């Protein structure tokens, strides 16, 4: 069996990937066939910190330090000069294994005043085993050494015996509500099309865990009221867009990674429709389209195994890059820059192709620079600097 994060290593070398990409572009008309530039590397990755064990997400503290999650179950404060602090105390027990562990972290919009943060993780089950994705909130102590008042505000239901497809990206909208992406746990893919569970969904809750009154399924009998959209596979990237909309990307199976803008009460098709195919080959679902199911804004064939997602709002890299969407690739170890306009992807550029590391997260810092986390036992936090600084304006 092969899974998206290791699929290229186990089954294809770079030559076969190139052949596969051409074949699928012809068959499926993949939007990965958009104009792109490869290998020009207009940015230089500067190491801010190293020695992180499978880092998964980064957030930016107001004093210039970084908060980084490590998947085995540690939250670390990283100083501006790259020193790793001791693990922050107070984290709950996590189910660290496979793709599970401590995953995303996000600061509350009013963190400077309330020191509140949100984090999601794979929570171990009881005696019957299993696990699920949960979202918690906490207060970071003034010395940043301890999480206080930790409270789980959402639990994915039901728990299942799987260490795959947790999803787990957090976005806080300007109104304060929280979006959380949830994988369908791989073995329960059909759950993504039913509404009595949280598998393969994007959910929306208030910061206290309650359900907003305008959630689309709040009044539907038998539906989980937190659901915002469904028919997702394993969304590991999410960002609030310049169009004041939620954007997510999700892993496809063998091909068909997608970018979507989830709308309230909409069905995004998995596993009924997909631009990918079964592992090992063969048709999956009913094809690439069906009435009543949304099409992605963009998709990749073959899979890039996307993780991390950020819009660039600064002009640190020149005005041409402002508004671009950046997506990390685990499979190919590169960064994708997408030019978007009117909800459409117009052009794609591949960056950092010689980096040699899986990219797990990408974020814009308060300083306007892009930061990247690499996923390995000796992972790094990188700051991307342009090879030539843009002219002053």
N, C-alpha and C positions, 0 to 999 in steps of 0.2 A: 504494500500500500504506500502511496506517496502523498505528501501534503504540500501545500503551496510554498511554504517557507524553505523546503529542501528539494523541491521538485527538480530544479535545474541541475543541482549537484548530483542527484541520484540518477537522472535519466538523460541528460543532454550536455554535450560540450558546446562551446560557443558557436561552432560551425553548424551543428544541427539546429541550434536555436535560430540562427539566421535563416536557414532553409525553412524551418517550421513557420517563422514569422511571415515569409513571403507566401507560403502556401495558404495559410489561414487568411491573410489579407485578401487574397484572390477569392477564396470560398465565401468568407463572411463579410467582406467589405469593411474590415476593421478600421476604426477611427485611429488606430495606431499608425495607419498609413499616412497621416497628416504630415506636412512638411516638418522636418526636424533637422537640427544640427547636432552632430555627435563628436565628442572628443576634443572640442575646442577649449574646454576648461578655462572659462574667463574668471574663475574664482579660485582662491587658494585656501585650502583648509588648514587653519592654525589650531593646534591642540591647546585647549584651555585646561583640560584635566584628563587623566588616564587612570587605569587601574580600577575601573568600574565593572562590576560583574553583571553582565547582561542588562545594561541600563535600558529602561523602557520609555521614560518620559522626563521632560525637564520643564520646570517653571522658574520664574524670575522673581527673586525677592527685591523689595524696594531699595535695599542697601547695596545692591550690586552683586549679591551672592546668588547661587543657584540651588534649587531643590531638585534632586534627581532620584527617581525610583530605580531600584535594582530588582529584577524579577524574582530572585530567590526570597525576597521579603524584607528588604531594607530600604529606608528612606535616608538619603544623605544630604547634608548641606555642603556645598562646594564653594570655597572662597573665590573671590575674583581672580586671585593668582593661581587657582587650580588645586589648592590643598583640599583633600577629602576629610570631612569631619567624621566623628564617630557616628554610628547609626542613630537616628533619632529614636528615642524611646516612645513606647505607648502604642505601637502598631498592633492590631489584632493578628491572630494566627492566620496565615494564608496557605492555600493549597498550591505549593510550588512544585511544578512538574509538568512536563510537556510544554504547552503554551501558556500554562497558568502560573500565577504568582501575584506579586504586587505590580500593578500595571500603570494606569494613568494617574496624574495629579494635576490639579488646577487650583489657582488661588481665586478666592472670592473677589468680585469686582471692588469691594470695599475693604480689601485685606489690610491696607495701611491703617485702617481704624480698628477693625474687629479681629484681625489676624486669623480669620477663618480660611480653611482650605477644604477641598474635596479630593478624595482619592477612591479609585475602584480597584478591585482585586478579586481573585478566585478564592471563594470561601469554602473551606472543607465542610462536608456534611457530617451527619451524626454516625450512629452505629451502622447504618445501612450504606455508608460510603456516599459517593457522589460529590458534586460541587456545583457552584453557581457563581455568576458574576454579581457582586454587590457594590453599592456605592455608599460611602461613608463621608461624614463631615467631622472636622475637628478644629481645635484652636491650637496654633503653634505658639509655644511659650515664648516669652520675650527674649530669652537667650537662645531660642531655636534648638533646644536640646530635647524637647518632649512634646508629644501630642497630648492635648488635654481635652476633656469633654468629648471623647470619641463616641460617635453615634452612627449606626447603620441607618440610612434613610431610605434605602431601596434594596430589595433582594429579588433577583431573577427567579421566577418559578416556572416549572419545578426544577429541583436539583436533579442532575443526571450523572451517571458514571462515565465521564469523559474528561480528558485533559486537553481538549482541542476547542478552538473557535469560541473564545470568550468575548471577542469584540473589545469593549471597554475603553472608548474615548469619551471624554467629558467636554461639553461646551456650555458655557453660561451665556444666555442671550442677554441683550441689553435690558430686558424687563426683569432680569434676575432669575428666571426659570432655568432649569438645568436639563440639557439633553444628554442622554447616555446611549451609546451604541452597544448592541448585544448580538453576539454570534448565535448561530443555531445549534452549536455544540457538535457539529459534524454528523454524528450518528442520528440526530433528530431533525434532519433537514426538512422533512415534511411539516414540522411544527411551524416553520416560517410562514405557512399559509393558513394557519388556524389562529384564532384570537383568544383562546382560553389559556394561553401561556405567553411567556416573554422571549421565547427563542426566535432569533432572526428578526428582531424588532429594533426600532429606535423608540425610546421612551422619553417622556417629558414630565418632570415633576417640579414642585417648588423646592426651595432650599431646605425646608423642614421635612420634606418627603411627602407632603400631601399632593393631591392631584389638582392641577389647575382646572377651574370650572369650564374652560373652553376646549379641553382636550377632546379629540374627535369621537372617541368611543366611550366616553364617560357614562353615557346613558344607554349604551347597547347591552342588552342582557347577555350574560355569559362571556363578555369580552373583558380583558384586563384593562382597567381604566387608564393606566399609565401609558398605553400604546399611542404613539404618534403616527408611525408608519410601519409597514411590515413587508415581508418578502425579501428580506436581506439575508446575506450569507454570513460573512464574518467581517464587519466593518472595523478597521483598525486605523482610520483616519477621519478626523472631523474638524471643521473650522467654521466660524461665522464669517460669511462673505461680505464683500463691499456692497452687495446688492441687498443687504439686510436679510439674508436667507441662510439657513443651515446647509452646508455642503458636507458630504461624506464620500469616502471611497470604501470599497469592500473587495475582499479576495474573491475571485471566481474559482471555478474548479481547475481543470486543465485548460487555461485560457479564459478570457471573459472577465478579468478584473474590471470594476466599474467605478465611475464617478457619478453620483446622484445628488440632487437637491431635494431631500425628502419633504414632501408636503403632507399636511395633516390629512389622515384618513386614506392615503394612497398606498397601493400595492406595487412593490418593485420586483415581483415576479419569481424570485427564487423559491423552489427549484423547478418551477413550471417552465420558465423561459430563461435562457442564458445564451451568451455568445461563446461559451466554452463547451467542453465535452467531458465525458467520463474519464477518470484516470485509467490510462491504458488504451484509450480510444473508444469511440462509439457514441451514439446520440444520447443526449441527456435531456429529459423533459420533452416539451412539445415544440422546441425550436427557439429561435431568437425573439419571437414576438407573439403577443396574443392580446386581443381586445380586452380592455380593462386593466391592463398591467403596463406600468411605466417603462419607457426605454431609458437607458443611461444617457447622460450627456456626453460621455466619452468612455471608451473601453480599450483594453489592451489584449491582443492575442499575438504571441503567447503571453502568459502571465508574467508580470514583473514582481508579484508579491508585494503590494504596496503597504507602507506603514508610515504614519506621520503625515501631517498635512498642514500647510500654512499659507495664508495670503501675505504678500509683501505690500506694506502700506508706506514704507519709507522710500527715499530716493538715494539711499546709501550706494546703490549699484548703478545709479543713473536713472533718468526718468523713464527709459524704455522698459525697465523691469518693474516699475511700480504697478501694482494691481495683478501681477503674475501669481499663479498658484503653484506651490512647490510640493512635490510628493516624493517620499523616499521609496527606494526599491530594496527589499531584502534579497531577492533572488540575484539581481545583477550588481548590487552594491553601487548604485549610482543615484543621482538626484534628478528628477524630472521637473523642468520648468514649463508650465503651460500658460500660454497667452489666452485669456478668456475675454469675451465681449458679448454682452447680451445673453448670457447664460450658455454660450457656445465656446468650445475650445477651437481656436483658430490655428494654433501652431504649438509644436512641442519641441523642446530642446533638452538634450541629455547632458548632464554635468557630472563631474567627478568620476568619470568612467574608469580611471586608473586608481581610485581610492583603495580598492581591495577589501572593503569591509561592508557588511550588511548595514543599511541605514534603517534605524528603527524609528527615529523621531526627527522632525524638523519644526522649528518655531522661530518666529521673529522676536528678538529681545527688545526691551524698552529703549535700547540704544539704536534700534533700527537695523542691526546686523542680523543675519540668519545664523542660527545655531543648529547643529546636527548631532545626534547621538548614534554611535555605532554599536551594533549588537554582537558582543563576543565576551568570553570570560575576562578579557582585558579591554573592555569597551572604553571609548573616548568621547568626550564632549568637545566638539569642534566649532570654531567660529569661522564663517566663510568671509574672506576678505577679497575684494576685487583685485586682480593683478594690476590694473591701472585705475586709480581713483577717479571718479567722475569729476568733471570740471565744476568749479564753484559757480553757483547760480545766484 
